[in-house]
């Protein structure tokens, strides 16, 4: 007589073994950033606090355990100066009737990190962020395309914020 519970036990054992092997592989969630204590309070300079990028940066900073400070009365404080903030949208492909088919959305800016006010205020090293995403436009679905474009821009802002926070996490300046 064949034991019917044996295959079930073997499958369960293999599943548990697989899950246990995966748990220690070094995998981390994308937004799992731990900021060092000097970078817990951050102020942004040279950019409007009303911009969508600042809103995305604030959300990412809060998820990393930090706080975006909008006034300079608190210290210690890390200052991130944003320069040459540029967003662009350009056509990269056309249909056979010469209508725009694909666009390239890009976000480019430079930033410098100035450690807290207790440091000697040396000029921070200039870093550059340059991100691009392709956006396909179809005139038949024009109503949803503006919303899709907005989501792509939001994704660019979130990615740029994550890159800045990763730089802070591993900052060697």
C-alpha positions in Angstrom: 0.0 0.0 0.0 1.3 3.4 -1.0 1.7 6.1 1.6 -0.3 9.2 0.4 1.1 11.5 3.0 4.8 11.1 2.0 4.6 13.4 -1.1 2.8 16.1 0.9 5.4 16.0 3.6 8.3 16.1 1.1 6.7 19.1 -0.7 6.2 20.9 2.6 9.7 20.2 3.7 11.1 21.5 0.4 9.0 24.7 0.6 10.2 25.4 4.1 13.8 24.7 3.1 13.4 27.1 0.1 11.9 29.9 2.2 14.6 29.5 4.8 17.3 29.7 2.2 15.7 32.9 0.7 15.5 34.7 4.1 19.3 35.2 4.4 20.1 36.1 0.9 20.7 39.9 1.5 17.6 40.9 -0.3 16.2 44.3 0.9 13.1 46.1 -0.1 13.7 49.0 -2.5 12.6 51.8 -0.1 14.4 50.3 3.0 16.9 53.1 3.7 18.3 53.8 7.2 19.7 57.3 7.5 22.6 57.9 9.9 21.7 60.3 12.8 23.5 63.4 11.2 21.0 63.2 8.3 17.8 62.9 10.3 16.8 66.5 9.8 17.2 67.9 6.3 16.5 71.3 4.8 16.3 71.8 1.0 17.6 75.0 -0.6 17.1 76.6 -4.0 13.9 74.8 -4.8 10.3 75.6 -4.0 8.7 73.6 -1.2 5.5 73.5 -3.3 7.1 71.5 -6.1 6.1 67.9 -6.7 9.7 66.8 -6.3 9.9 68.2 -2.7 6.6 66.4 -1.8 8.0 63.1 -3.1 11.3 63.8 -1.2 9.5 64.5 2.0 7.5 61.2 1.8 10.7 59.2 1.1 12.6 61.0 3.9 9.8 60.2 6.4 9.8 56.6 5.3 13.6 56.5 6.0 13.0 57.9 9.5 14.0 61.5 8.8 12.2 64.9 8.8 12.1 67.7 6.2 12.6 71.0 8.1 11.3 74.1 6.3 12.6 76.7 8.8 16.2 77.1 9.9 15.5 77.5 13.6 16.2 73.8 14.4 19.7 72.4 14.6 21.7 70.2 13.9 20.5 70.3 10.4 21.8 68.9 7.1 21.3 71.2 4.1 20.8 69.9 0.6 21.2 72.5 -2.1 19.4 71.7 -5.4 20.8 73.5 -8.5 19.8 73.5 -12.2 16.6 71.6 -11.6 15.3 70.7 -15.1 12.4 68.7 -16.4 12.0 68.0 -20.1 9.7 66.2 -22.5 10.8 65.6 -26.1 9.6 63.5 -29.0 11.7 60.5 -29.7 9.4 58.6 -32.2 6.7 59.4 -34.8 4.0 57.5 -36.4 3.9 57.0 -40.2 1.7 60.1 -40.4 4.3 62.2 -38.5 2.3 62.4 -35.3 4.2 62.1 -32.0 4.2 58.5 -30.8 6.9 58.3 -28.0 8.2 60.9 -25.7 11.2 60.9 -23.4 10.5 62.4 -20.0 13.7 63.4 -18.2 14.6 64.9 -14.8 18.1 66.4 -14.3 19.6 68.4 -11.4 22.7 68.8 -9.3 22.8 68.7 -5.6 25.3 69.4 -2.8 25.2 68.0 0.7 26.2 70.3 3.6 26.5 68.5 6.9 24.9 70.0 10.0 25.6 73.5 11.2 28.1 72.3 13.8 30.5 71.4 11.0 32.8 73.9 9.3 30.4 74.6 6.4 32.8 73.5 3.7 31.4 73.5 0.2 29.7 70.2 -0.4 30.7 68.0 -3.3 28.4 68.4 -6.3 26.4 65.4 -7.4 24.3 65.0 -10.4 21.0 63.1 -11.0 19.8 62.4 -14.5 16.8 60.1 -15.0 14.8 59.3 -18.1 11.6 57.4 -18.8 9.9 56.7 -22.2 6.3 57.6 -22.5 4.2 56.1 -25.4 1.3 58.3 -26.5 -1.7 56.9 -28.4 -4.2 59.5 -29.6 -7.1 57.0 -29.3 -6.5 56.8 -25.5 -5.7 60.5 -24.9 -7.8 60.9 -21.8 -5.7 58.5 -19.7 -2.4 59.6 -21.1 -2.1 62.8 -19.1 -2.7 60.8 -15.9 -0.1 58.2 -17.0 2.4 61.0 -17.8 1.8 62.4 -14.3 2.5 58.9 -12.8 5.7 58.7 -14.7 6.8 62.1 -13.5 6.0 61.1 -9.9 8.0 57.9 -10.4 11.0 60.1 -11.6 10.7 62.3 -8.4 10.5 59.2 -6.1 13.6 57.6 -7.8 15.6 60.9 -7.5 14.6 61.2 -3.8 15.6 57.6 -3.2 19.0 58.2 -4.9 19.7 61.2 -2.7 18.8 59.2 0.4 21.0 56.3 -0.6 23.8 58.8 -1.1 23.2 60.1 2.5 23.1 56.6 3.8 26.5 55.8 2.4 27.9 59.3 2.4 31.7 59.4 2.4 32.1 63.2 1.8 
